[in-house]
């Protein structure tokens, strides 16, 4: 079970995705939320 959690942590927090502009999924999501908040203001 720990191996699955470790892999998911790597995949979501550290692995860079070419389709996301070489950002990790978490970095991409954080930037997207920041942009949405900025556009709403």
mmCIF entry with sequence, helices, sheets and N, C-alpha, C, O atoms, coordinates in Angstrom:
data_MODEL
# 
_entry.id   MODEL 
# 
_entity.id                         1 
_entity.type                       polymer 
_entity.pdbx_number_of_molecules   1 
# 
_entity_poly.entity_id                      1 
_entity_poly.type                           'polypeptide(L)' 
_entity_poly.nstd_linkage                   no 
_entity_poly.nstd_monomer                   no 
_entity_poly.pdbx_seq_one_letter_code       
;(UNK)(UNK)(UNK)(UNK)(UNK)(UNK)(UNK)(UNK)(UNK)(UNK)(UNK)(UNK)(UNK)(UNK)(UNK)(UNK)
(UNK)(UNK)(UNK)(UNK)(UNK)(UNK)(UNK)(UNK)(UNK)(UNK)(UNK)(UNK)(UNK)(UNK)(UNK)(UNK)
(UNK)(UNK)(UNK)(UNK)(UNK)(UNK)(UNK)(UNK)(UNK)
;
_entity_poly.pdbx_seq_one_letter_code_can   XXXXXXXXXXXXXXXXXXXXXXXXXXXXXXXXXXXXXXXXX 
_entity_poly.pdbx_strand_id                 A 
# 
loop_
_entity_poly_seq.entity_id 
_entity_poly_seq.num 
_entity_poly_seq.mon_id 
_entity_poly_seq.hetero 
1 1  UNK n 
1 2  UNK n 
1 3  UNK n 
1 4  UNK n 
1 5  UNK n 
1 6  UNK n 
1 7  UNK n 
1 8  UNK n 
1 9  UNK n 
1 10 UNK n 
1 11 UNK n 
1 12 UNK n 
1 13 UNK n 
1 14 UNK n 
1 15 UNK n 
1 16 UNK n 
1 17 UNK n 
1 18 UNK n 
1 19 UNK n 
1 20 UNK n 
1 21 UNK n 
1 22 UNK n 
1 23 UNK n 
1 24 UNK n 
1 25 UNK n 
1 26 UNK n 
1 27 UNK n 
1 28 UNK n 
1 29 UNK n 
1 30 UNK n 
1 31 UNK n 
1 32 UNK n 
1 33 UNK n 
1 34 UNK n 
1 35 UNK n 
1 36 UNK n 
1 37 UNK n 
1 38 UNK n 
1 39 UNK n 
1 40 UNK n 
1 41 UNK n 
# 
_struct_asym.id          A 
_struct_asym.entity_id   1 
# 
loop_
_struct_conf.conf_type_id 
_struct_conf.id 
_struct_conf.pdbx_PDB_helix_id 
_struct_conf.beg_label_comp_id 
_struct_conf.beg_label_asym_id 
_struct_conf.beg_label_seq_id 
_struct_conf.pdbx_beg_PDB_ins_code 
_struct_conf.end_label_comp_id 
_struct_conf.end_label_asym_id 
_struct_conf.end_label_seq_id 
_struct_conf.pdbx_end_PDB_ins_code 
_struct_conf.beg_auth_comp_id 
_struct_conf.beg_auth_asym_id 
_struct_conf.beg_auth_seq_id 
_struct_conf.end_auth_comp_id 
_struct_conf.end_auth_asym_id 
_struct_conf.end_auth_seq_id 
_struct_conf.pdbx_PDB_helix_class 
_struct_conf.details 
_struct_conf.pdbx_PDB_helix_length 
HELX_P HELX_P1 AA1 UNK A 2  ? UNK A 9  ? UNK A 2  UNK A 9  1 ? 8  
HELX_P HELX_P2 AA2 UNK A 10 ? UNK A 14 ? UNK A 10 UNK A 14 3 ? 5  
HELX_P HELX_P3 AA3 UNK A 18 ? UNK A 20 ? UNK A 18 UNK A 20 5 ? 3  
HELX_P HELX_P4 AA4 UNK A 25 ? UNK A 40 ? UNK A 25 UNK A 40 1 ? 16 
# 
_struct_conf_type.id          HELX_P 
_struct_conf_type.criteria    ? 
_struct_conf_type.reference   ? 
# 
loop_
_atom_site.group_PDB 
_atom_site.id 
_atom_site.type_symbol 
_atom_site.label_atom_id 
_atom_site.label_alt_id 
_atom_site.label_comp_id 
_atom_site.label_asym_id 
_atom_site.label_entity_id 
_atom_site.label_seq_id 
_atom_site.pdbx_PDB_ins_code 
_atom_site.Cartn_x 
_atom_site.Cartn_y 
_atom_site.Cartn_z 
_atom_site.occupancy 
_atom_site.B_iso_or_equiv 
_atom_site.pdbx_formal_charge 
_atom_site.auth_seq_id 
_atom_site.auth_comp_id 
_atom_site.auth_asym_id 
_atom_site.auth_atom_id 
_atom_site.pdbx_PDB_model_num 
ATOM 1   N N  . UNK A 1 1  ? 0.822   -1.204 0.000   1.00 0.00 ? 1  UNK A N  1 
ATOM 2   C CA . UNK A 1 1  ? 0.000   0.000  0.000   1.00 0.00 ? 1  UNK A CA 1 
ATOM 3   C C  . UNK A 1 1  ? 0.863   1.264  0.000   1.00 0.00 ? 1  UNK A C  1 
ATOM 4   O O  . UNK A 1 1  ? 0.537   2.238  -0.679  1.00 0.00 ? 1  UNK A O  1 
ATOM 5   N N  . UNK A 1 2  ? 1.953   1.250  0.754   1.00 0.00 ? 2  UNK A N  1 
ATOM 6   C CA . UNK A 1 2  ? 2.835   2.423  0.780   1.00 0.00 ? 2  UNK A CA 1 
ATOM 7   C C  . UNK A 1 2  ? 3.417   2.728  -0.586  1.00 0.00 ? 2  UNK A C  1 
ATOM 8   O O  . UNK A 1 2  ? 3.641   3.890  -0.927  1.00 0.00 ? 2  UNK A O  1 
ATOM 9   N N  . UNK A 1 3  ? 3.663   1.685  -1.369  1.00 0.00 ? 3  UNK A N  1 
ATOM 10  C CA . UNK A 1 3  ? 4.223   1.893  -2.695  1.00 0.00 ? 3  UNK A CA 1 
ATOM 11  C C  . UNK A 1 3  ? 3.260   2.662  -3.592  1.00 0.00 ? 3  UNK A C  1 
ATOM 12  O O  . UNK A 1 3  ? 3.677   3.505  -4.387  1.00 0.00 ? 3  UNK A O  1 
ATOM 13  N N  . UNK A 1 4  ? 1.984   2.369  -3.459  1.00 0.00 ? 4  UNK A N  1 
ATOM 14  C CA . UNK A 1 4  ? 0.971   3.066  -4.262  1.00 0.00 ? 4  UNK A CA 1 
ATOM 15  C C  . UNK A 1 4  ? 0.925   4.541  -3.867  1.00 0.00 ? 4  UNK A C  1 
ATOM 16  O O  . UNK A 1 4  ? 0.883   5.413  -4.735  1.00 0.00 ? 4  UNK A O  1 
ATOM 17  N N  . UNK A 1 5  ? 0.933   4.821  -2.589  1.00 0.00 ? 5  UNK A N  1 
ATOM 18  C CA . UNK A 1 5  ? 0.908   6.201  -2.112  1.00 0.00 ? 5  UNK A CA 1 
ATOM 19  C C  . UNK A 1 5  ? 2.165   6.932  -2.575  1.00 0.00 ? 5  UNK A C  1 
ATOM 20  O O  . UNK A 1 5  ? 2.093   8.080  -3.015  1.00 0.00 ? 5  UNK A O  1 
ATOM 21  N N  . UNK A 1 6  ? 3.306   6.272  -2.478  1.00 0.00 ? 6  UNK A N  1 
ATOM 22  C CA . UNK A 1 6  ? 4.558   6.891  -2.939  1.00 0.00 ? 6  UNK A CA 1 
ATOM 23  C C  . UNK A 1 6  ? 4.497   7.206  -4.428  1.00 0.00 ? 6  UNK A C  1 
ATOM 24  O O  . UNK A 1 6  ? 4.927   8.277  -4.856  1.00 0.00 ? 6  UNK A O  1 
ATOM 25  N N  . UNK A 1 7  ? 3.963   6.274  -5.221  1.00 0.00 ? 7  UNK A N  1 
ATOM 26  C CA . UNK A 1 7  ? 3.882   6.500  -6.666  1.00 0.00 ? 7  UNK A CA 1 
ATOM 27  C C  . UNK A 1 7  ? 2.929   7.647  -6.979  1.00 0.00 ? 7  UNK A C  1 
ATOM 28  O O  . UNK A 1 7  ? 3.233   8.495  -7.819  1.00 0.00 ? 7  UNK A O  1 
ATOM 29  N N  . UNK A 1 8  ? 1.782   7.679  -6.314  1.00 0.00 ? 8  UNK A N  1 
ATOM 30  C CA . UNK A 1 8  ? 0.826   8.765  -6.554  1.00 0.00 ? 8  UNK A CA 1 
ATOM 31  C C  . UNK A 1 8  ? 1.405   10.114 -6.148  1.00 0.00 ? 8  UNK A C  1 
ATOM 32  O O  . UNK A 1 8  ? 1.182   11.118 -6.825  1.00 0.00 ? 8  UNK A O  1 
ATOM 33  N N  . UNK A 1 9  ? 2.142   10.141 -5.055  1.00 0.00 ? 9  UNK A N  1 
ATOM 34  C CA . UNK A 1 9  ? 2.785   11.378 -4.620  1.00 0.00 ? 9  UNK A CA 1 
ATOM 35  C C  . UNK A 1 9  ? 3.782   11.841 -5.669  1.00 0.00 ? 9  UNK A C  1 
ATOM 36  O O  . UNK A 1 9  ? 3.807   13.018 -6.028  1.00 0.00 ? 9  UNK A O  1 
ATOM 37  N N  . UNK A 1 10 ? 4.604   10.920 -6.161  1.00 0.00 ? 10 UNK A N  1 
ATOM 38  C CA . UNK A 1 10 ? 5.554   11.266 -7.221  1.00 0.00 ? 10 UNK A CA 1 
ATOM 39  C C  . UNK A 1 10 ? 4.819   11.766 -8.455  1.00 0.00 ? 10 UNK A C  1 
ATOM 40  O O  . UNK A 1 10 ? 5.179   12.800 -9.018  1.00 0.00 ? 10 UNK A O  1 
ATOM 41  N N  . UNK A 1 11 ? 3.801   11.045 -8.872  1.00 0.00 ? 11 UNK A N  1 
ATOM 42  C CA . UNK A 1 11 ? 3.094   11.368 -10.116 1.00 0.00 ? 11 UNK A CA 1 
ATOM 43  C C  . UNK A 1 11 ? 2.426   12.738 -10.026 1.00 0.00 ? 11 UNK A C  1 
ATOM 44  O O  . UNK A 1 11 ? 2.477   13.506 -10.987 1.00 0.00 ? 11 UNK A O  1 
ATOM 45  N N  . UNK A 1 12 ? 1.815   13.052 -8.915  1.00 0.00 ? 12 UNK A N  1 
ATOM 46  C CA . UNK A 1 12 ? 1.050   14.293 -8.796  1.00 0.00 ? 12 UNK A CA 1 
ATOM 47  C C  . UNK A 1 12 ? 1.873   15.501 -8.371  1.00 0.00 ? 12 UNK A C  1 
ATOM 48  O O  . UNK A 1 12 ? 1.518   16.633 -8.701  1.00 0.00 ? 12 UNK A O  1 
ATOM 49  N N  . UNK A 1 13 ? 2.956   15.283 -7.651  1.00 0.00 ? 13 UNK A N  1 
ATOM 50  C CA . UNK A 1 13 ? 3.692   16.416 -7.098  1.00 0.00 ? 13 UNK A CA 1 
ATOM 51  C C  . UNK A 1 13 ? 5.031   16.678 -7.762  1.00 0.00 ? 13 UNK A C  1 
ATOM 52  O O  . UNK A 1 13 ? 5.510   17.811 -7.745  1.00 0.00 ? 13 UNK A O  1 
ATOM 53  N N  . UNK A 1 14 ? 5.657   15.645 -8.356  1.00 0.00 ? 14 UNK A N  1 
ATOM 54  C CA . UNK A 1 14 ? 7.006   15.845 -8.871  1.00 0.00 ? 14 UNK A CA 1 
ATOM 55  C C  . UNK A 1 14 ? 7.160   15.539 -10.351 1.00 0.00 ? 14 UNK A C  1 
ATOM 56  O O  . UNK A 1 14 ? 7.984   16.169 -11.013 1.00 0.00 ? 14 UNK A O  1 
ATOM 57  N N  . UNK A 1 15 ? 6.405   14.604 -10.891 1.00 0.00 ? 15 UNK A N  1 
ATOM 58  C CA . UNK A 1 15 ? 6.588   14.197 -12.286 1.00 0.00 ? 15 UNK A CA 1 
ATOM 59  C C  . UNK A 1 15 ? 6.148   15.324 -13.209 1.00 0.00 ? 15 UNK A C  1 
ATOM 60  O O  . UNK A 1 15 ? 5.047   15.856 -13.074 1.00 0.00 ? 15 UNK A O  1 
ATOM 61  N N  . UNK A 1 16 ? 7.012   15.680 -14.143 1.00 0.00 ? 16 UNK A N  1 
ATOM 62  C CA . UNK A 1 16 ? 6.688   16.730 -15.102 1.00 0.00 ? 16 UNK A CA 1 
ATOM 63  C C  . UNK A 1 16 ? 5.940   16.132 -16.284 1.00 0.00 ? 16 UNK A C  1 
ATOM 64  O O  . UNK A 1 16 ? 6.297   15.060 -16.772 1.00 0.00 ? 16 UNK A O  1 
ATOM 65  N N  . UNK A 1 17 ? 4.914   16.815 -16.737 1.00 0.00 ? 17 UNK A N  1 
ATOM 66  C CA . UNK A 1 17 ? 4.093   16.342 -17.853 1.00 0.00 ? 17 UNK A CA 1 
ATOM 67  C C  . UNK A 1 17 ? 4.278   17.277 -19.036 1.00 0.00 ? 17 UNK A C  1 
ATOM 68  O O  . UNK A 1 17 ? 4.088   18.487 -18.915 1.00 0.00 ? 17 UNK A O  1 
ATOM 69  N N  . UNK A 1 18 ? 4.645   16.720 -20.165 1.00 0.00 ? 18 UNK A N  1 
ATOM 70  C CA . UNK A 1 18 ? 4.854   17.556 -21.351 1.00 0.00 ? 18 UNK A CA 1 
ATOM 71  C C  . UNK A 1 18 ? 3.557   18.242 -21.777 1.00 0.00 ? 18 UNK A C  1 
ATOM 72  O O  . UNK A 1 18 ? 3.586   19.373 -22.262 1.00 0.00 ? 18 UNK A O  1 
ATOM 73  N N  . UNK A 1 19 ? 2.428   17.569 -21.601 1.00 0.00 ? 19 UNK A N  1 
ATOM 74  C CA . UNK A 1 19 ? 1.154   18.165 -22.006 1.00 0.00 ? 19 UNK A CA 1 
ATOM 75  C C  . UNK A 1 19 ? 0.720   19.310 -21.096 1.00 0.00 ? 19 UNK A C  1 
ATOM 76  O O  . UNK A 1 19 ? -0.204  20.052 -21.429 1.00 0.00 ? 19 UNK A O  1 
ATOM 77  N N  . UNK A 1 20 ? 1.388   19.458 -19.943 1.00 0.00 ? 20 UNK A N  1 
ATOM 78  C CA . UNK A 1 20 ? 1.076   20.543 -19.012 1.00 0.00 ? 20 UNK A CA 1 
ATOM 79  C C  . UNK A 1 20 ? 2.178   21.600 -19.017 1.00 0.00 ? 20 UNK A C  1 
ATOM 80  O O  . UNK A 1 20 ? 2.336   22.355 -18.057 1.00 0.00 ? 20 UNK A O  1 
ATOM 81  N N  . UNK A 1 21 ? 2.931   21.642 -20.103 1.00 0.00 ? 21 UNK A N  1 
ATOM 82  C CA . UNK A 1 21 ? 4.017   22.619 -20.186 1.00 0.00 ? 21 UNK A CA 1 
ATOM 83  C C  . UNK A 1 21 ? 5.176   22.284 -19.265 1.00 0.00 ? 21 UNK A C  1 
ATOM 84  O O  . UNK A 1 21 ? 5.851   23.179 -18.757 1.00 0.00 ? 21 UNK A O  1 
ATOM 85  N N  . UNK A 1 22 ? 5.407   20.998 -19.049 1.00 0.00 ? 22 UNK A N  1 
ATOM 86  C CA . UNK A 1 22 ? 6.488   20.502 -18.199 1.00 0.00 ? 22 UNK A CA 1 
ATOM 87  C C  . UNK A 1 22 ? 6.355   20.983 -16.760 1.00 0.00 ? 22 UNK A C  1 
ATOM 88  O O  . UNK A 1 22 ? 7.338   21.326 -16.105 1.00 0.00 ? 22 UNK A O  1 
ATOM 89  N N  . UNK A 1 23 ? 5.116   20.998 -16.290 1.00 0.00 ? 23 UNK A N  1 
ATOM 90  C CA . UNK A 1 23 ? 4.818   21.251 -14.887 1.00 0.00 ? 23 UNK A CA 1 
ATOM 91  C C  . UNK A 1 23 ? 4.278   19.965 -14.280 1.00 0.00 ? 23 UNK A C  1 
ATOM 92  O O  . UNK A 1 23 ? 3.796   19.088 -14.996 1.00 0.00 ? 23 UNK A O  1 
ATOM 93  N N  . UNK A 1 24 ? 4.359   19.856 -12.966 1.00 0.00 ? 24 UNK A N  1 
ATOM 94  C CA . UNK A 1 24 ? 3.697   18.736 -12.312 1.00 0.00 ? 24 UNK A CA 1 
ATOM 95  C C  . UNK A 1 24 ? 2.200   19.045 -12.281 1.00 0.00 ? 24 UNK A C  1 
ATOM 96  O O  . UNK A 1 24 ? 1.817   20.209 -12.398 1.00 0.00 ? 24 UNK A O  1 
ATOM 97  N N  . UNK A 1 25 ? 1.353   18.038 -12.128 1.00 0.00 ? 25 UNK A N  1 
ATOM 98  C CA . UNK A 1 25 ? -0.083  18.317 -12.066 1.00 0.00 ? 25 UNK A CA 1 
ATOM 99  C C  . UNK A 1 25 ? -0.444  19.312 -10.959 1.00 0.00 ? 25 UNK A C  1 
ATOM 100 O O  . UNK A 1 25 ? -1.328  20.148 -11.146 1.00 0.00 ? 25 UNK A O  1 
ATOM 101 N N  . UNK A 1 26 ? 0.226   19.230 -9.819  1.00 0.00 ? 26 UNK A N  1 
ATOM 102 C CA . UNK A 1 26 ? -0.078  20.156 -8.728  1.00 0.00 ? 26 UNK A CA 1 
ATOM 103 C C  . UNK A 1 26 ? 0.342   21.578 -9.073  1.00 0.00 ? 26 UNK A C  1 
ATOM 104 O O  . UNK A 1 26 ? -0.385  22.524 -8.772  1.00 0.00 ? 26 UNK A O  1 
ATOM 105 N N  . UNK A 1 27 ? 1.502   21.744 -9.699  1.00 0.00 ? 27 UNK A N  1 
ATOM 106 C CA . UNK A 1 27 ? 1.933   23.076 -10.105 1.00 0.00 ? 27 UNK A CA 1 
ATOM 107 C C  . UNK A 1 27 ? 0.955   23.663 -11.117 1.00 0.00 ? 27 UNK A C  1 
ATOM 108 O O  . UNK A 1 27 ? 0.585   24.834 -11.028 1.00 0.00 ? 27 UNK A O  1 
ATOM 109 N N  . UNK A 1 28 ? 0.540   22.846 -12.076 1.00 0.00 ? 28 UNK A N  1 
ATOM 110 C CA . UNK A 1 28 ? -0.399  23.301 -13.099 1.00 0.00 ? 28 UNK A CA 1 
ATOM 111 C C  . UNK A 1 28 ? -1.713  23.740 -12.456 1.00 0.00 ? 28 UNK A C  1 
ATOM 112 O O  . UNK A 1 28 ? -2.252  24.796 -12.788 1.00 0.00 ? 28 UNK A O  1 
ATOM 113 N N  . UNK A 1 29 ? -2.217  22.934 -11.548 1.00 0.00 ? 29 UNK A N  1 
ATOM 114 C CA . UNK A 1 29 ? -3.484  23.261 -10.900 1.00 0.00 ? 29 UNK A CA 1 
ATOM 115 C C  . UNK A 1 29 ? -3.365  24.523 -10.049 1.00 0.00 ? 29 UNK A C  1 
ATOM 116 O O  . UNK A 1 29 ? -4.272  25.355 -10.042 1.00 0.00 ? 29 UNK A O  1 
ATOM 117 N N  . UNK A 1 30 ? -2.257  24.667 -9.336  1.00 0.00 ? 30 UNK A N  1 
ATOM 118 C CA . UNK A 1 30 ? -2.063  25.862 -8.519  1.00 0.00 ? 30 UNK A CA 1 
ATOM 119 C C  . UNK A 1 30 ? -2.018  27.115 -9.392  1.00 0.00 ? 30 UNK A C  1 
ATOM 120 O O  . UNK A 1 30 ? -2.603  28.139 -9.039  1.00 0.00 ? 30 UNK A O  1 
ATOM 121 N N  . UNK A 1 31 ? -1.329  27.040 -10.524 1.00 0.00 ? 31 UNK A N  1 
ATOM 122 C CA . UNK A 1 31 ? -1.270  28.188 -11.435 1.00 0.00 ? 31 UNK A CA 1 
ATOM 123 C C  . UNK A 1 31 ? -2.631  28.473 -12.044 1.00 0.00 ? 31 UNK A C  1 
ATOM 124 O O  . UNK A 1 31 ? -3.000  29.633 -12.224 1.00 0.00 ? 31 UNK A O  1 
ATOM 125 N N  . UNK A 1 32 ? -3.375  27.433 -12.361 1.00 0.00 ? 32 UNK A N  1 
ATOM 126 C CA . UNK A 1 32 ? -4.703  27.618 -12.938 1.00 0.00 ? 32 UNK A CA 1 
ATOM 127 C C  . UNK A 1 32 ? -5.617  28.312 -11.937 1.00 0.00 ? 32 UNK A C  1 
ATOM 128 O O  . UNK A 1 32 ? -6.327  29.253 -12.292 1.00 0.00 ? 32 UNK A O  1 
ATOM 129 N N  . UNK A 1 33 ? -5.604  27.857 -10.695 1.00 0.00 ? 33 UNK A N  1 
ATOM 130 C CA . UNK A 1 33 ? -6.437  28.484 -9.656  1.00 0.00 ? 33 UNK A CA 1 
ATOM 131 C C  . UNK A 1 33 ? -6.032  29.944 -9.431  1.00 0.00 ? 33 UNK A C  1 
ATOM 132 O O  . UNK A 1 33 ? -6.893  30.810 -9.276  1.00 0.00 ? 33 UNK A O  1 
ATOM 133 N N  . UNK A 1 34 ? -4.739  30.211 -9.412  1.00 0.00 ? 34 UNK A N  1 
ATOM 134 C CA . UNK A 1 34 ? -4.269  31.589 -9.226  1.00 0.00 ? 34 UNK A CA 1 
ATOM 135 C C  . UNK A 1 34 ? -4.746  32.477 -10.385 1.00 0.00 ? 34 UNK A C  1 
ATOM 136 O O  . UNK A 1 34 ? -5.148  33.621 -10.170 1.00 0.00 ? 34 UNK A O  1 
ATOM 137 N N  . UNK A 1 35 ? -4.700  31.954 -11.589 1.00 0.00 ? 35 UNK A N  1 
ATOM 138 C CA . UNK A 1 35 ? -5.156  32.726 -12.752 1.00 0.00 ? 35 UNK A CA 1 
ATOM 139 C C  . UNK A 1 35 ? -6.665  32.961 -12.686 1.00 0.00 ? 35 UNK A C  1 
ATOM 140 O O  . UNK A 1 35 ? -7.132  34.043 -13.041 1.00 0.00 ? 35 UNK A O  1 
ATOM 141 N N  . UNK A 1 36 ? -7.421  31.982 -12.244 1.00 0.00 ? 36 UNK A N  1 
ATOM 142 C CA . UNK A 1 36 ? -8.861  32.152 -12.115 1.00 0.00 ? 36 UNK A CA 1 
ATOM 143 C C  . UNK A 1 36 ? -9.197  33.200 -11.066 1.00 0.00 ? 36 UNK A C  1 
ATOM 144 O O  . UNK A 1 36 ? -10.099 34.016 -11.256 1.00 0.00 ? 36 UNK A O  1 
ATOM 145 N N  . UNK A 1 37 ? -8.476  33.172 -9.975  1.00 0.00 ? 37 UNK A N  1 
ATOM 146 C CA . UNK A 1 37 ? -8.696  34.143 -8.902  1.00 0.00 ? 37 UNK A CA 1 
ATOM 147 C C  . UNK A 1 37 ? -8.339  35.554 -9.374  1.00 0.00 ? 37 UNK A C  1 
ATOM 148 O O  . UNK A 1 37 ? -9.036  36.521 -9.064  1.00 0.00 ? 37 UNK A O  1 
ATOM 149 N N  . UNK A 1 38 ? -7.246  35.653 -10.127 1.00 0.00 ? 38 UNK A N  1 
ATOM 150 C CA . UNK A 1 38 ? -6.810  36.951 -10.654 1.00 0.00 ? 38 UNK A CA 1 
ATOM 151 C C  . UNK A 1 38 ? -7.824  37.492 -11.657 1.00 0.00 ? 38 UNK A C  1 
ATOM 152 O O  . UNK A 1 38 ? -8.107  38.689 -11.663 1.00 0.00 ? 38 UNK A O  1 
ATOM 153 N N  . UNK A 1 39 ? -8.371  36.625 -12.505 1.00 0.00 ? 39 UNK A N  1 
ATOM 154 C CA . UNK A 1 39 ? -9.353  37.052 -13.511 1.00 0.00 ? 39 UNK A CA 1 
ATOM 155 C C  . UNK A 1 39 ? -10.675 37.447 -12.875 1.00 0.00 ? 39 UNK A C  1 
ATOM 156 O O  . UNK A 1 39 ? -11.396 38.281 -13.423 1.00 0.00 ? 39 UNK A O  1 
ATOM 157 N N  . UNK A 1 40 ? -11.006 36.870 -11.736 1.00 0.00 ? 40 UNK A N  1 
ATOM 158 C CA . UNK A 1 40 ? -12.267 37.176 -11.073 1.00 0.00 ? 40 UNK A CA 1 
ATOM 159 C C  . UNK A 1 40 ? -12.220 38.529 -10.366 1.00 0.00 ? 40 UNK A C  1 
ATOM 160 O O  . UNK A 1 40 ? -13.261 39.137 -10.117 1.00 0.00 ? 40 UNK A O  1 
ATOM 161 N N  . UNK A 1 41 ? -11.035 38.992 -10.048 1.00 0.00 ? 41 UNK A N  1 
ATOM 162 C CA . UNK A 1 41 ? -10.891 40.256 -9.291  1.00 0.00 ? 41 UNK A CA 1 
ATOM 163 C C  . UNK A 1 41 ? -11.038 41.467 -10.177 1.00 0.00 ? 41 UNK A C  1 
ATOM 164 O O  . UNK A 1 41 ? -10.944 42.597 -9.699  1.00 0.00 ? 41 UNK A O  1 
# 
